[in-house]
């Protein structure tokens, strides 16, 4: 079918159009300058990015770690497993003396390094837990200097020094710092690969959605400028907050999806106005009044949703929130300025090179026959259609009732990764792996004298296999006990052990740390912050949507529908990742039996933001049709018909750009990508296509009730609609 061209391309430009083009060139010059500045500042911004820790701050476990370190019992950052190197001994034998000598040499070497705060082994502390069950492997534990970022940077140098000190002994590193370093490296590598996988598929979808190759390039320009400018902004924020590279990478994928969404709706509206005979400046002005207003409200709503994560005291989640807010605002700003400028300069060339022109039965921007028929069927029987959709979403949400929260560790890496393999070996060969030890700090004048008896009471607790009193100076004014647990730190049994240790009477004030305490306290911090995380965005979204729709009922409906949609998405994530049933679909990964608390919340807020994003565009179009026609059902059908194909294309673009993360070997990226993709597709297809029109049809004119409009006739055609050339109500299609 022949592409629709704006009237501006059918003859010489008018004076008004020439002025618009001059302004457009100025906007593009400013955009080019911003891109150059972003390119120059980008490397420095990346170097300023931190690590974004997965543990909550201000917890008892964090205080216990600081107190234990003050008393001379620090928590290790690196765990070095030393064993006889293959080929250096007789087949099947290991020379224990060689490993002991190597461990002593490693401790001596590392203790003299500036990057190392402390290094210790079984010989230096008399701790038998640092010797494997068969005595063939010894552990050297290392505490590093500096911040999390500095420790990650120092870790390779420390491991290299350890291997140089023990050249004939195998040195396998693991521990939180080494695992986090491997995770960061894998995330950056896998994200680059995911972008290469997604790029051709996404471009094909854009060509199909926009109707031309040139138009399909425009959202790419908007997205590239958005992400490019976001990096220096986040580098600046990294001076006052811990912004991680993982957060920037994840937010880049979200920002790309939002940029495509905003560009798609603006361009479709320009084409729709041009098809009615408007010249390009008039079409752009109309698009700004309608779709531009929706873009602005959508960006505000997305920002409100993601900002709720700042209430959770987890650095990684806060970094993700700041990155998400940044790209949402920039995506709207670039789409509302650069995209119209590109259209002004290109003119009719913006619609050139449509490889599918002969196959299209409708113009881009016209109503979809499929979605019109679907909306007509749904609104004819709203209770039946809405009930079936609710039942399906409720069934999907059921698994979320047994969700369990944890934190990221080396198991997010593939089992073959060095950090994961080394950690698994330590868990298998040692009676008390470092991750299963609780650090119990007792403060008070009676702490040192009462520590032995207190240790015996702790050893009788269920789940505690052994207790050691750490040797510290009597003048330190406290005591540190190390309690080995039988359960993995992210299990219910480990949480029970932490709680019982904290409740056991002690000869002074007690703080409990260790990996199990970190997991327990982080999960509790997230749960404590959850009410604020839900109430704050609900209130903000209620205000925004009320201002956008000029009614109170539609926003309440939007929030209720979003809650149902989110429950379904979270239930699916429990099945796929907590229970591990997604391995066959998304590649093998280690199912830990838990979901990372901070990443789960981030996916929830992004899914909520996308839900509100689509709701804003849909409600805006339905409201416009209602003001024009005055009939509720007809307005719903026409609004769905006009936006259904656009919402589907937008959701497909988001799903492709994020689902490509499922190709990663890191389960953390798989979780984010699949979670966001599911959220986009479920919301655009099932929720916006079926549930929302069913609920709105059942509510009838009540959708548009507002105290300010009480007593006025609903559906009155406004003067504004008349000025826009809106159609009068069609009585033959009213219900």
SVG drawing of the C-alpha trace seen along z (x, -y; Angstrom):
<svg xmlns="http://www.w3.org/2000/svg" viewBox="-28 -33 85 76">
<polyline fill="none" stroke="black" stroke-width="0.4" points="0.0,0.0 1.2,-3.5 2.7,-5.2 1.0,-8.4 3.1,-11.5 2.7,-14.8 1.4,-17.6 4.6,-19.5 6.3,-17.1 3.9,-17.8 5.1,-21.3 7.4,-24.1 7.8,-24.7 5.8,-27.5 7.4,-30.3 6.0,-28.5 7.6,-25.2 11.0,-26.9 11.0,-28.5 10.2,-25.1 13.1,-23.5 15.5,-26.2 14.5,-25.5 14.8,-21.8 18.4,-22.2 19.2,-24.1 17.8,-21.3 19.8,-18.7 23.0,-20.8 22.4,-20.9 21.8,-17.1 25.0,-16.5 26.9,-18.7 25.4,-16.7 26.4,-13.4 30.0,-14.6 30.2,-15.7 28.7,-12.3 31.3,-10.5 34.2,-12.6 32.9,-12.2 31.9,-8.5 35.2,-6.9 35.6,-9.0 32.0,-8.3 32.5,-4.6 35.6,-4.7 33.6,-6.5 31.0,-3.7 31.1,-1.6 29.9,1.9 26.4,1.5 26.5,4.1 23.7,6.6 23.6,6.5 21.4,4.1 23.1,1.3 22.5,0.4 21.8,4.0 22.9,5.9 25.0,8.2 26.9,5.2 27.5,3.9 28.7,7.3 31.2,7.4 32.6,4.0 32.8,4.9 34.5,8.3 37.0,6.6 37.8,4.0 38.4,6.9 40.8,8.5 38.5,11.1 37.7,9.7 35.4,11.3 37.3,12.7 37.0,11.1 38.9,13.9 39.0,17.6 42.1,19.3 42.0,23.1 45.5,24.5 46.1,28.1 48.8,30.1 49.1,29.1 48.3,32.0 51.5,33.7 53.8,32.6 53.3,35.6 52.9,39.4 49.7,40.4 46.8,40.5 48.9,39.0 49.3,35.6 52.2,34.3 50.5,32.5 53.8,30.9 54.1,29.2 50.6,27.7 51.3,26.5 54.6,24.9 52.8,23.3 50.0,21.9 52.6,20.4 54.4,18.8 51.2,17.4 50.3,15.9 53.8,14.3 53.7,12.9 50.2,11.5 50.6,10.0 53.3,7.7 51.1,6.4 49.5,3.0 46.3,4.3 45.9,6.8 44.6,5.9 45.0,9.4 45.7,13.0 45.4,16.1 45.3,19.9 44.9,23.0 48.6,22.7 48.4,19.0 45.0,19.3 44.9,22.9 41.5,23.1 40.8,26.7 37.9,25.6 40.5,24.2 41.7,27.7 39.7,30.1 38.1,33.3 40.9,35.4 43.6,32.8 44.8,32.4 43.5,28.9 44.1,25.8 42.3,22.5 44.0,19.1 41.5,16.3 42.3,12.8 40.8,9.5 41.5,6.7 41.9,2.9 39.6,0.2 36.1,-0.1 34.2,2.7 35.4,1.2 39.0,1.0 38.8,4.6 37.6,5.9 40.4,4.1 43.0,5.5 41.7,9.1 43.6,10.2 46.9,8.8 46.5,10.6 45.6,13.9 48.6,13.5 50.9,12.9 49.5,16.0 50.1,18.1 53.7,16.7 54.3,17.5 53.2,21.1 54.2,22.1 53.9,25.8 50.6,25.7 47.1,25.2 45.5,21.9 41.7,21.7 40.2,18.3 36.6,17.9 34.7,15.7 32.3,12.7 34.8,10.3 36.1,12.7 32.6,13.9 31.4,10.3 34.3,9.5 33.6,12.5 29.9,11.6 30.7,8.0 33.0,9.3 30.4,11.8 27.6,9.3 29.5,6.8 30.5,9.5 27.1,11.1 25.3,7.7 27.4,6.9 26.6,10.3 22.9,9.8 22.8,6.5 24.3,8.1 21.7,10.9 18.8,8.5 19.8,5.8 18.8,7.4 15.5,8.8 14.6,5.5 15.3,3.6 13.0,5.9 10.3,5.3 10.8,1.6 10.6,1.7 7.3,3.7 5.9,1.3 7.0,-2.0 6.5,-1.1 9.8,-2.3 13.5,-1.8 14.2,-5.5 11.5,-5.7 12.8,-2.6 16.2,-4.3 14.7,-7.3 14.0,-5.4 17.5,-4.0 18.8,-7.5 16.6,-8.5 17.7,-5.5 21.4,-5.9 21.3,-9.6 19.3,-8.7 21.7,-6.0 24.8,-7.9 23.8,-11.0 22.7,-8.8 26.2,-7.5 27.8,-10.9 24.8,-11.8 25.1,-8.5 28.9,-9.1 28.1,-12.4 25.6,-10.7 28.3,-8.1 30.2,-10.9 27.5,-10.8 26.0,-7.4 27.2,-3.9 26.2,-3.4 27.2,0.0 28.0,1.0 25.3,3.7 22.7,1.0 23.9,-1.1 23.7,1.9 20.3,3.0 18.9,-0.5 20.3,-0.9 18.1,2.0 15.1,0.4 15.9,-3.0 16.1,-1.6 12.6,-0.1 11.2,-3.4 12.8,-5.4 11.2,-3.0 7.8,-3.3 7.8,-7.1 9.1,-7.3 6.5,-4.8 3.5,-6.7 4.7,-10.1 5.5,-9.0 2.2,-7.1 0.2,-10.1 2.1,-12.4 1.2,-10.0 -2.4,-9.8 -2.7,-13.6 -0.9,-13.8 -3.4,-11.2 -6.2,-13.7 -4.6,-16.3 -2.6,-18.3 0.8,-19.7 3.8,-18.6 4.0,-21.5 0.3,-21.1 0.7,-17.3 3.7,-17.7 1.8,-20.2 -1.2,-17.8 1.1,-14.9 2.7,-17.0 -0.7,-17.9 -1.9,-14.3 0.9,-11.7 3.4,-14.3 1.3,-14.8 1.1,-11.1 4.9,-10.8 5.4,-13.4 3.0,-11.8 4.4,-8.3 8.0,-9.4 6.7,-11.0 4.9,-7.8 7.9,-5.6 10.1,-7.8 7.6,-7.6 7.5,-3.8 11.2,-3.3 11.9,-6.0 10.1,-3.8 13.1,-1.5 15.1,-4.3 13.2,-3.4 15.1,-0.1 18.5,-0.3 20.2,2.0 22.9,0.2 22.4,2.3 18.7,1.6 19.2,-2.1 21.7,-2.2 19.2,-0.5 16.5,-3.0 18.7,-6.0 19.7,-4.6 16.1,-3.8 14.9,-7.3 17.7,-8.9 16.9,-7.0 13.2,-7.5 13.5,-11.3 16.1,-11.4 14.1,-9.1 11.1,-11.4 13.2,-14.6 15.0,-13.3 11.8,-11.9 9.9,-15.2 12.7,-17.3 15.0,-15.3 12.4,-13.1 10.2,-16.1 13.3,-17.9 14.3,-14.8 10.9,-14.7 11.0,-18.4 14.3,-18.0 13.5,-14.8 10.0,-15.7 8.4,-13.0 11.8,-11.2 11.0,-9.9 8.6,-7.5 10.8,-6.2 11.9,-2.6 9.0,-0.5 10.0,3.1 6.5,4.3 4.4,1.6 2.6,4.0 1.7,6.3 0.1,3.7 -3.6,3.6 -3.8,0.6 -1.6,-2.5 0.7,-2.8 -1.4,-4.7 -4.8,-3.4 -7.0,-1.3 -6.2,2.4 -9.0,4.7 -7.8,7.5 -7.9,5.3 -11.2,3.7 -12.8,7.1 -11.2,8.3 -12.3,5.1 -15.8,5.4 -16.1,9.1 -14.7,8.2 -16.9,5.2 -20.0,7.2 -19.5,9.7 -17.2,7.8 -18.0,10.0 -17.1,13.2 -14.0,11.9 -12.8,10.1 -13.5,13.1 -11.5,15.5 -8.6,13.0 -8.6,12.6 -8.7,16.4 -5.7,16.9 -3.7,14.1 -4.6,15.4 -3.5,18.9 -0.2,17.5 0.2,15.6 -0.3,18.6 3.4,19.7 4.4,16.4 2.8,17.3 5.8,19.5 8.5,17.2 11.7,17.0 14.2,14.1 17.9,14.4 20.9,12.4 23.3,12.8 26.3,15.1 28.6,17.0 25.8,19.4 24.4,16.8 27.4,17.8 27.4,21.1 28.6,24.0 31.7,24.2 32.8,20.7 36.1,20.7 34.5,18.8 31.5,21.1 33.5,24.3 36.0,23.3 33.2,22.3 31.4,25.6 34.6,27.5 35.0,25.7 31.4,26.5 32.0,30.2 35.4,30.7 35.3,28.7 33.2,29.3 32.6,25.6 32.9,23.6 33.4,19.8 30.0,19.0 28.3,21.2 30.0,19.6 28.1,17.1 30.2,14.4 28.9,13.7 30.3,10.6 29.7,10.1 30.4,6.7 30.6,5.9 32.8,6.3 31.8,9.9 32.1,10.9 35.6,12.5 35.0,14.4 31.6,15.7 32.4,16.6 33.3,20.3 30.0,21.0 28.1,19.0 29.7,21.0 28.6,24.2 25.0,22.9 25.2,22.0 26.6,25.4 23.5,27.0 21.2,25.1 19.6,27.0 21.5,26.3 24.8,25.3 27.5,28.0 30.4,26.5 31.5,23.2 34.9,21.7 36.0,18.8 38.3,16.7 41.6,15.7 41.7,12.0 43.4,9.7 41.8,9.7 42.1,5.9 39.8,5.6 36.7,5.5 34.7,8.1 34.6,11.6 34.1,13.1 32.6,16.6 32.5,18.5 29.5,20.7 29.4,23.3 25.9,24.0 24.8,27.2 22.6,25.4 23.3,23.2 23.0,19.5 19.9,18.8 17.8,21.6 15.0,21.5 17.1,23.6 20.0,21.0 17.5,18.2 16.2,20.1 19.7,20.6 20.4,16.9 17.3,16.0 18.0,18.6 21.6,17.4 20.3,13.8 17.7,14.9 20.1,16.9 21.1,15.3 24.7,13.9 27.2,12.3 26.7,8.9 25.2,7.3 25.3,9.6 25.4,8.8 25.4,11.7 27.0,11.5 28.1,13.9 26.6,14.9 23.4,16.3 22.9,13.2 23.5,11.0 20.8,12.9 18.4,12.8 18.8,9.1 18.7,8.1 15.5,10.0 14.0,8.3 15.1,4.9 13.4,5.4 10.2,6.6 10.2,3.7 10.5,1.2 7.9,2.9 4.9,1.0 6.5,-2.3 7.6,-1.0 4.0,-0.1 2.2,-3.1 4.4,-5.8 4.2,-4.9 0.4,-4.1 -0.2,-7.6 2.1,-9.2 0.5,-7.3 -3.0,-8.1 -2.2,-11.8 -0.6,-11.6 -3.3,-9.5 -6.0,-11.6 -4.5,-14.7 -4.0,-12.9 -7.5,-11.5 -9.4,-14.1 -11.2,-11.4 -10.6,-9.3 -12.1,-6.0 -9.9,-5.2 -6.7,-5.6 -8.1,-3.3 -8.9,-0.7 -5.4,-1.1 -3.7,-0.4 -5.9,2.6 -5.2,4.1 -1.5,3.4 -1.5,5.3 -3.1,8.3 -0.6,8.2 2.4,8.0 1.2,10.9 1.1,13.1 4.6,12.0 6.1,12.7 4.4,16.1 5.9,17.0 9.4,15.9 9.1,18.2 8.4,21.2 11.1,20.4 13.9,19.3 13.3,20.2 12.2,23.7 14.5,23.8 12.0,24.9 13.2,22.3 16.5,24.1 15.1,25.9 13.9,22.7 16.6,20.2 19.7,22.3 21.1,24.1 21.6,22.2 21.8,23.0 18.4,22.8 19.3,21.7 15.7,22.0 15.6,18.3 15.1,15.0 17.4,12.1 15.5,9.6 16.8,6.4 16.6,7.7 13.1,9.0 12.0,5.6 13.7,3.9 11.8,6.2 8.6,5.5 9.0,1.8 10.0,1.9 7.0,4.1 4.8,1.6 6.4,-1.2 5.7,0.5 2.1,1.3 1.5,-2.4 3.3,-3.4 0.9,-1.4 -2.0,-2.5 -1.3,-6.1 -1.3,-5.8 -4.4,-3.6 -6.4,-5.8 -5.3,-8.9 -6.7,-7.6 -9.9,-6.3 -10.4,-9.6 -9.9,-11.5 -12.4,-9.3 -14.9,-9.6 -14.7,-13.4 -15.2,-13.2 -18.0,-10.6 -19.6,-10.7 -20.2,-6.9 -18.2,-4.6 -18.2,-1.3 -17.5,-2.9 -14.7,-4.9 -13.1,-1.8 -13.3,0.1 -11.9,-2.7 -9.2,-3.4 -8.1,0.3 -8.2,0.4 -6.1,-2.7 -3.5,-1.7 -3.6,2.1 -1.1,2.6 1.2,-0.2 1.1,1.3 1.9,4.8 4.8,3.4 6.1,1.4 5.9,4.4 7.6,6.6 10.5,4.0 10.9,4.0 10.7,7.8 13.3,8.3 15.7,5.8 15.5,7.3 14.8,11.0 18.1,11.1 19.6,11.1 18.4,14.7 21.4,15.7 23.7,14.7 25.4,17.3 24.6,15.2 21.3,16.1 21.0,12.6 20.8,11.2 18.4,14.0 16.1,13.1 16.0,9.3 15.6,9.9 12.9,12.6 11.0,10.7 10.8,7.5 10.0,9.2 7.2,11.2 5.9,8.0 5.8,6.2 4.1,9.0 1.5,10.0 0.5,6.4 0.3,5.4 -1.6,8.5 -3.7,10.0 -4.1,7.0 -4.5,4.1 -6.1,6.2 -8.7,8.1 -8.8,7.2 -8.8,3.4 -11.5,3.1 -13.6,5.6 -13.4,3.6 -14.0,0.3 -17.0,1.7 -18.4,3.1 -17.9,-0.3 -19.6,-2.2 -19.8,-6.0 -18.5,-5.6 -15.0,-5.4 -15.1,-9.1 -16.7,-10.2 -15.1,-13.0 -16.4,-15.2 -15.7,-18.3 -18.0,-16.9 -20.8,-15.8 -24.1,-17.0 -22.7,-17.5 -23.8,-15.2 -21.1,-12.6 -19.8,-12.4 -20.4,-16.0 -18.4,-16.8 -15.9,-19.4 -15.0,-22.6 -11.4,-21.4 -12.5,-18.2 -14.4,-20.3 -11.4,-22.5 -9.4,-19.3 -11.9,-18.2 -13.1,-15.3 -16.1,-13.3 -19.5,-13.8 -20.9,-10.9 -22.1,-8.1 -25.5,-7.1 -25.6,-3.9 -22.6,-2.6 -23.6,-3.6 -24.8,-1.2"/>
</svg>
